[in-house]
Amino acid sequence: MAARTGSTNIMVRKLIELLSKQKKPIWKRVAEELQKPKRERPYINIYKINKYSKPNDIVVVPGKVLGIGNLDHPVTIVALSFSRSAKEKIEKSGGKVMSLYKAVEEIKDFKNVRLMIG
């Protein structure tokens, strides 16, 4: 069995490094999730985000957001990647799509931040 090498995507490697250096535990947890093989990272559907979030929450997904279901309130969703339909539904509900890089710089208040990993 070969040794684990981590992500071959240089952008993901840099992101993991950046997140690991942050003070907030949530970013360290996201970095841990991103170190897993791609097939083990979370895939979260819109309906699940809708169910477990409140209006104006910030939802962090250390994986991909998929467009199954509907979103009936505005939320900011931070993720590694988004399907096209997920992006459309988030924006249609008045929400925002944000990359993990941008979120590290912009999110300073963690009161309404939720981490979704499963």
C-alpha positions, 0 to 999 in steps of 0.5 A: 500500500502506498503512503498517503501524499495528500492532495495533488491539487496545489491550490488545495494544499495551499488552502490546507496550509493557510487554514492550519495556521489560523487561530480559530478551531473551525478552520483547523477542523476544515483543514483536517477534513480537506486532508482526507482523500477527495472521495471521503470529503463531504458532499452536502445538498442544498436541502440539508443546508436549508434544514439545518441553517437559519436566515443569514447564517454562514455555512462552511462545507469542507467539500462540495455543495450540490443542488438537490433541494431548495433554499428558502432563506438567504445564507452565505455558503463557504465551500471548496466547490459548488455545482452550477445548480447549487450556486444558482439556487443559493443566489436565487434565495438571496444568499452568497457563495464564498470560497474558503480563501475569501472566508478566512479573510472576511469572516471575523464574527463566528456567532452564526457560523455552522460547519457541515461535514455529514 
